[in-house]
Amino acid sequence: MHPLPPPSVIGPMSADDFAVALGLKERSQKDYPMATPRHEAERRYIVISYLSHNLQVDQVQQDIVWARFCALYLPATVRLFLDPPVSEREDPIMAPDFHLNNAYLAVLNGLQMSPYLSKYLRSTKPVAADGKRLAQVVAERLVTYAPTWDHGALHPPPNWPDDYFKGLIEGAVQVLTTILASFSKEKDQTLIISSATRDGLSHWLLIWSKRYKNDSLGSMVTGIMVIISGMKHRNITSMRKHLKNWDSCALPGCKATEKLRACGDAKQYDIVARSTSVRTGALHMPHTSRCVFRQSIRMDGTCTSTSHLD
């Protein structure tokens, strides 16, 4: 597969581009002509390349892509993560890892700061029911793969990147941290992760918290330990507010963090239509002098009624 042209040539990868890569929609003429993945390892490679590509564009453009993706494809993405497809072409050595280390987890990592994710996880609507299983499944699979991944992190196989297995641990821990932060106010944490899974997970969290205490992984692990123990911590409360974007203004470029007011009307995001040759992602937003919660903006990227949770 050829590398992607830079964003200055093709713009950001769109929500639909990610959906095509995940197999959630058929490719149309306006979607990027990436080769159809033949197996899950290749699918993950494509998604990772899309994520890396979009990190090169400004945050506003990234927010638009994820807002639209979440509104249209988040429930389906979660379903695929919970029950990932495995083709007959999978590498028998790597295939088991793809129950956790897959394209769907990579996308969840990419969109984790979208306030729509927290809204989805906390929603009581039937379309969001799978979100209630997400923490348990991620934790179960992490406990299953932890012995292999931990050994690989300590003893990298020949010809493998030294940080490969540590990266696998980080990816799962990062998503789990985000999910658990959204449920941090739940009084009975066994409703989120069962006692048996929590006990198995705690064993590995303790090991990683000590080994990586001066690393970002150590900080995330400690955060999970605080949440599943039922302890209250100001950093977890702050994280929860940040995930919901309660601490920032929705107006692009506005740095206000105080006296924010929820807006009753969704502000208009208008994404310029792309041609088949040049794709743009220019953002237009009506002038407003009032700061509003980003959470109050309808999270579908186009301000239409396509949101699953509106």
N, C-alpha and C positions, 0 to 999 in steps of 0.2 A: 504494500500500500504506500502511495506517495504521501509525503508530508503536506500539511495544509498550507496554502498561501497565507501571508500575514493578514491581520484584520484590516489593514489599510487597503487591501485589495478586495476582500470578500465580506468585510464586516464581521460582526460576531456570529457565532453559530446560534441559530434560533431554537426556540422551544420545539418546533416541529423537527428540526434536524436531530435533536436529542431523541425525540419520540421515534423517528425512523430508525436510528441506531439501536434503540431498545426493542424494536419490533412492534411498537404500539400503533404505528400507522404505515400505510403504503407511501413510498416516495412519490412526490409530484415533481413537476418541472421546476418549481421554485426552490425545492430542497437541494442541499449540497449533494453532488453526485458521488458520494463515498461508496465504495464497494460494499455489498451486502455481507455481513459477517457470516462465516461458515460454521463457527462454533463460539462458545461463550468466552473463551480466552481472547479471540479476535474481537468480539463485541466489546469486551472491557478495554482492549487497546484503542479502539475507535473512540469510545466515550472519554477515556483519559486524554486523548489527543484533542478532543473538543473542549474539555475542561481547561486544559493548558492554554489552548487558543484564546478562550474567553477571558482568561486572567490578564490578557494583554490589553483589554478594552477597559474603559472607565467603569466605576462602580454602578453608576446609574444604568448603563446599558446592561450590565450583568443582572441588576435587580429586575429590569423589564423582562429579560429572558426567563428568569426563574419564577417571576410572578405569573407569567402566562403558562409556563410549564406546569406549575403547581395546580393552577385552576383547571387545566385540561387533562393532565396526565398523572398527577401524584397518586391518586388511589390505585390506578392500574400498575404504576411502578412498584408500589408497596406490595401488591399482590404477587408480582413477579419475583420480588425479593423473597417473600415468604415461601414461594414454591418455584424456585428457579429452574428453567429448562436445561437439560443436559443432552447434548447430541451425541451420536455414536462416534463422532470424530474427535471428541475431547481427548486430550493427553491423559492417560490413566494415572500419571503421577500427580498432575495438577488439578484434575477434575474435582476431587473432594473439596479442595480449597474454595471452589467457586460457589459453594453453598453460602459462603460468607464473603469471600474476596471476589466479588463479581461486579458487573457493570451497574447493577441496580444500587448496590451499596455506594459505589463511586458517585452516582448521581445524587443520592441522599446526602452524601458528604458535601457535594457542590452546592446544594440548595439549602443547607441546614440553617443559614442565617436569614432565610426568607421568613417573614412573620406568618406566611400562610402555612408553613409546616407546623408551627405551634398551634395555629387555629385548627388544623386538620387533626392533630393528635388529641386535642381536647374536645373536639366536636362530638355530639351525641347522635348525629345523623347517621343513618345506615351506611351511607357511602364511605364513612370514615371508620367503620367498625374494625377494619384490619389494623388500623393504627394502634389500637389497644393491645394488640399481640406483638407489636414490633419490638419492644424492649425485651420481652421474654425470649423471643426467638433469637435476637442478636446475642443476648447473654448466654443462652444455651449453646449456640454454635461457637461462641468464643471460648466457653469452657471446654468444648469438644476439641477444638484445634489448638488450644493454648499449649499443651505439652509439646506438640510438633513445632509450633511457631517459636516457642520460647527456646527450644533446643537449637533451632535454626538461627535465632538471633545471637545465641552464645557461640555457636559453631557454624558459621556460614559455609554451605557446601562449596566445593571448588567451582570456579567459573560463575558463581552467583554474586550479585552485588552484596557488599557487607551489610547494608541496611535493609535488605529486601524483607526479611521476616519481621524486623522491628517495624517496618512500614505497614505490614499487614496488621500487626497488633494496633498500631496507631489509628489506622483507618476504622477498625471496628470500635475501638475505644472512643474515638471522636464522635461517631454517630450515636453510640450509647449514651455518652455524656449529654448530648443535645436532647435526646429523647427523655432521659431521666430528669433533666432540668425542667422540662415542660410539665412533668408530673411531680415536682418536688413538694408541692403543697398537699399531695395525697397523704392522708394520715396513715393508712395501712399500705405500706410499700409492698407487701406480699401480693397485693392485687396487680402490681406492675411487674414484679419479678418474684417467682415462687421462692419459698424459704430454701428448698433444696438447691435450686439454681444459684441463689444468692450465696449460699455457703460455699459451693464449688467455685464461684467467681471470686469470692473474697480471698480465697487462697492465692490466686494468681495476682489479684490486685495488690495484695500486701507485698508479694515478691517484686512486682514492677515498681511500686511506689518507692521501695528502698533502692533498687538498682538505678532507676531513672529519676531520682529525687531532684537533680539539677537540670532536668530536661522538661520540655513541654508535655511529654508523655506522662511524666511523674505528676505534673499538676492536674492533668485530666483524670488520671487514675485516682488521685486523692479526692477529687470532686465527686467521683462515683461512690467512693467509700463513704463520704459524708452523707450523700443522699440515701443510699440503701441502708445506712445505719439509723436513719430517722432523725439525725441531728439537724438543727437549724444553723445556717451559716450565712452571713451577709453576702459572701461572694456568690453563693448559689442563688440567692434572691436577686442579686444584680444581674447574674447571667440570665435568669428567667425573664426579667424585664427587657434585657437586651435582645433576647430571641423574639420577643413580641414587638420589638421596636417601640417600647413605651418610653424610651429615653432619648429619642431622636425625632427630628421633624421630617415630615414627608416631602417638603419642598426641596428639590435638588439644590445643593450648595448652601442651605441654611444650616448654621452650626448651633442653633438654639437647643438647649437641653432643659430649660425651665419654662414654666407657665405655658405648657403645651395644652392645646384644646382639641378635643375630638371634633372632627368636622362631620356635619350631617349629610353632606353630599359628596359623592365620589368625585375626585378631581380628574380631569380629562388627561389621560395619557394617549397620545396619538403617535403611533409608530409609522414612519413613512413607508409606503408600500415598496417592496423590493422588485426590481426587474430580474429577469433570468440571467442577466450578465453581470450587473453590478448590484450588490446587496448593501443596503444602508440600514442604520439603526438610529437615525436622528430622533431626538426626543423633543416634543413640543409640549409645554405645559402652560395653561393660562396664568396670567399674572395674579398673584395674591399676596397680600401683605400679612396674612394671618398664618401662624404656625399651626400645623395640624399633625395629629398622630399618623405615622405611616400605616399603622394597623387599621385606621379608619378608611383608608383608600381601598376600594374594591380590588382584591388581589387577583385580577385576571390579565393584567398587562395591557388591556385594550379598553377597559371601562365598559364592557358589555356584560350581559347577564349570563355568561358562560361559566361562571364560578360554581363549583359543586357545592360550596358551603354557604353561599349568600342566602 
